[in-house]
Amino acid sequence: MNETKSHFRHHLFFCLNEREDGAQCCTQHNAEALFEYAKKKAKKLGLHGKEGDCRVNRAGCFDRCAEGPVCVVYPDAVWYTFVDEADIDEILESHLRDNTPVDRLKI
């Protein structure tokens, strides 16, 4: 059986769900702005969009609202929470660039 190589080494998915009933969700914690920041920063670091590199993607609800905002790195299945651009920098630089997950942000 031939092993299939993934187009991207990592995907970084950000929950950008907004609950209509006003219940807690990631968008209430600046997730949209930090997603946009992550895309720009990943491009600046040369990590985003090229085959074999990383892709920063939007996602719907992960059902982990109480731990939000939430993002996840696949295929590693490492879940993170974050509060600011410094946290995003650390995820991008440590995990996606240097292959070292960020223990302090894991959920």
C-alpha positions in Angstrom: 0.0 0.0 0.0 1.4 3.4 -0.9 1.5 6.1 1.8 -0.1 9.3 0.8 1.7 12.5 1.6 -0.4 15.4 3.0 -0.3 18.6 1.0 0.3 20.6 4.1 2.5 19.6 7.1 0.1 21.3 9.5 -3.3 22.9 9.6 -4.1 25.4 12.3 -7.9 25.6 12.6 -9.5 28.5 14.6 -13.0 28.2 15.9 -14.9 31.3 14.7 -18.3 30.2 15.7 -20.8 32.7 16.9 -23.8 31.5 18.9 -27.1 33.1 18.0 -28.5 32.7 21.5 -25.7 34.8 23.1 -24.1 31.8 24.8 -20.3 31.8 25.3 -18.4 31.3 22.1 -14.9 31.9 20.7 -15.9 35.0 18.8 -16.7 36.8 22.1 -12.9 36.4 22.9 -11.4 38.2 19.8 -11.0 34.9 17.9 -11.7 36.5 14.5 -9.0 39.2 14.9 -6.5 36.7 16.2 -7.2 34.4 13.3 -6.5 37.2 10.9 -3.3 38.0 12.8 -2.2 34.4 12.7 -2.6 34.2 8.9 -0.5 37.4 8.4 2.1 36.3 10.9 2.4 32.8 9.4 2.9 34.4 6.0 5.5 36.7 7.4 7.3 33.7 8.9 7.2 31.9 5.6 5.0 29.1 7.0 1.7 29.7 5.3 0.2 28.4 2.1 3.0 26.6 0.4 2.9 22.8 -0.2 4.7 21.1 2.7 4.2 24.0 5.0 1.2 25.1 7.1 -2.3 26.4 6.5 -4.3 28.6 8.8 -8.0 27.9 8.4 -11.4 29.0 9.7 -13.6 26.4 11.4 -17.0 26.2 12.9 -17.8 25.1 16.5 -15.5 22.6 18.2 -17.9 22.2 21.1 -15.2 23.4 23.6 -16.8 26.9 24.1 -16.0 27.0 27.9 -12.3 26.7 27.1 -12.3 29.4 24.3 -11.1 30.9 22.3 -9.9 27.6 20.8 -7.6 26.5 17.9 -6.2 23.1 17.0 -3.2 21.9 15.1 -3.7 18.9 12.9 -2.5 16.3 12.2 -1.0 16.6 15.7 -4.4 17.0 17.4 -3.0 19.6 19.8 -5.7 21.9 21.2 -4.9 25.4 22.4 -6.5 28.4 24.0 -5.0 31.9 23.5 -5.7 35.4 24.6 -3.4 37.7 22.6 -1.0 38.1 19.7 1.9 36.9 21.9 0.2 33.6 22.4 -0.4 33.2 18.6 3.2 34.1 18.0 4.3 31.3 20.4 2.0 28.7 18.7 3.3 29.6 15.3 6.9 29.8 16.1 7.2 27.0 18.6 4.7 24.5 17.3 4.4 25.1 13.6 7.9 26.3 12.8 10.0 24.5 15.5 7.7 21.4 16.0 7.6 22.0 19.8 4.0 22.2 21.2 3.3 25.0 23.6 2.4 23.2 26.9 1.2 26.3 28.7 -1.5 27.0 26.1 -2.7 23.4 25.7 -6.3 22.5 26.7 
